[in-house]
């Protein structure tokens, strides 16, 4: 084998390795994105009762889904809500970025209502925080706290909220 052939063989091996590594990395990236997408789905079809009302809820389980929340939606069905569960207690802030309708927020600790934010306007640019550490939040249509007679000390009665 002369120098040209050795050089050409080396280039072919290098390009082949580069191609194989690129394909493996692309496959890993696609698999990671697919896994991330499946983990970031909102879980629907569960119901809870609080105060005098029953709500069909969506559960925001991942940080990505929790950040988005109800943003970019035109509305929330009349008897629906979005439930947020956190792995540890904290004073989690909520904002109205890209919201198109007002909401009520229930601050919860282990399914007990420990506070709330009524009629949080979609036009608000502030971030609201609970007055004490919580590990769950339930977002409802504005006015539901009053209509359903929800008060501090009430408990969620749930059927299949993990």
C-alpha positions in Angstrom: 0.0 0.0 0.0 1.5 3.3 -1.0 1.2 6.6 0.9 -1.9 7.8 -1.1 -3.8 4.6 -0.4 -2.9 4.7 3.3 -4.0 8.3 3.5 -7.3 7.5 1.7 -7.9 4.5 3.9 -7.3 6.6 7.0 -9.7 9.3 5.7 -12.4 6.7 5.0 -12.0 5.1 8.5 -12.2 8.6 10.1 -15.3 9.6 8.1 -16.9 6.2 8.9 -16.2 6.7 12.6 -17.5 10.2 12.5 -20.7 9.1 10.8 -21.3 6.2 13.3 -20.7 8.5 16.3 -23.0 11.1 14.7 -25.8 8.6 14.2 -25.5 7.3 17.7 -25.6 10.8 19.2 -28.6 11.7 17.0 -30.5 8.5 18.1 -29.7 9.3 21.8 -31.0 12.9 21.3 -34.2 11.7 19.7 -34.7 9.1 22.4 -34.1 11.7 25.1 -36.6 14.1 23.4 -39.2 11.4 23.1 -38.8 10.4 26.8 -39.0 14.1 27.8 -42.1 14.6 25.8 -43.8 11.6 27.3 -42.9 12.7 30.8 -44.2 16.2 30.1 -47.8 15.2 29.3 -50.6 16.6 31.5 -52.6 13.8 33.2 -56.3 14.3 32.8 -59.5 12.6 33.9 -59.3 12.7 37.7 -61.8 14.3 40.0 -61.7 16.1 43.4 -64.2 17.7 45.6 -63.6 20.8 47.6 -66.1 23.0 49.3 -69.5 22.4 47.6 -68.1 21.6 44.2 -66.6 18.7 42.2 -63.8 19.4 39.7 -62.3 17.4 36.8 -58.6 18.1 37.1 -55.5 18.0 35.0 -52.3 17.2 37.0 -49.1 19.2 36.1 -46.5 16.7 37.3 -43.3 17.9 35.7 -41.4 21.2 36.1 -42.0 22.0 32.4 -45.7 21.5 32.6 -45.9 23.3 35.9 -44.1 26.4 34.4 -46.6 26.5 31.5 -49.7 25.8 33.6 -52.8 27.2 32.0 -50.9 29.7 29.8 -51.9 30.2 26.2 -55.3 28.7 26.7 -58.5 30.6 25.9 -60.4 29.1 28.9 -60.8 26.4 31.4 -64.0 24.3 31.4 -66.6 25.4 34.0 -65.9 22.5 36.4 -62.2 22.0 35.7 -59.0 22.8 37.4 -55.2 22.3 37.2 -53.5 20.5 40.2 -49.9 21.1 41.0 -48.0 18.8 43.3 -44.5 19.6 44.5 -42.0 17.1 45.9 -41.3 19.2 49.0 -42.9 22.1 50.8 -42.1 25.6 49.8 -43.4 29.1 49.0 -43.9 28.5 45.2 -44.7 31.6 43.1 -47.4 31.8 40.5 -47.7 34.3 37.7 -50.1 35.1 34.9 -47.7 35.2 32.0 -49.6 34.5 28.7 -52.9 33.9 30.6 -56.1 34.8 28.8 -58.6 34.5 31.8 -58.6 35.1 35.5 -58.3 32.3 38.1 -58.6 31.5 41.7 -55.6 29.7 43.4 -55.9 27.4 46.3 -52.7 27.0 48.4 -52.7 23.5 49.8 -50.6 21.5 52.3 -51.3 17.8 52.2 -54.8 18.4 50.6 -55.8 21.0 53.2 -56.6 24.5 52.0 -54.2 26.8 53.9 -54.8 30.0 51.8 -55.9 31.3 48.5 -55.7 34.0 45.9 -59.1 35.1 44.6 -59.7 36.6 41.1 -56.1 36.6 40.0 -56.4 38.8 36.9 -54.9 37.6 33.6 -53.7 41.2 33.2 -51.6 41.0 36.4 -47.8 41.1 36.0 -47.1 40.2 39.6 -46.1 36.9 41.1 -48.1 35.7 44.0 -46.8 33.5 46.8 -48.6 31.6 49.6 -48.1 33.0 53.1 -46.8 29.7 54.4 -45.1 26.7 52.8 -47.3 24.5 50.7 -46.9 21.3 48.6 -49.9 21.6 46.3 -51.8 24.2 44.4 -55.2 24.0 42.6 -56.0 26.5 39.9 -59.7 27.1 39.2 -61.8 29.5 37.2 -62.1 32.9 39.0 -65.1 33.1 41.3 -65.1 29.4 42.2 -63.8 30.0 45.8 -66.9 32.0 46.6 -69.3 30.0 44.5 -68.2 26.7 46.0 -67.9 28.2 49.6 -64.3 27.1 49.8 -62.6 28.2 53.1 -59.3 27.8 54.9 -59.3 24.4 56.6 -61.3 22.6 54.0 -59.8 19.4 52.6 -59.7 18.0 49.1 -61.8 14.9 48.8 -60.0 13.1 46.0 -60.5 10.2 43.8 -57.2 9.2 42.3 -54.9 12.2 42.8 -51.6 10.5 43.4 
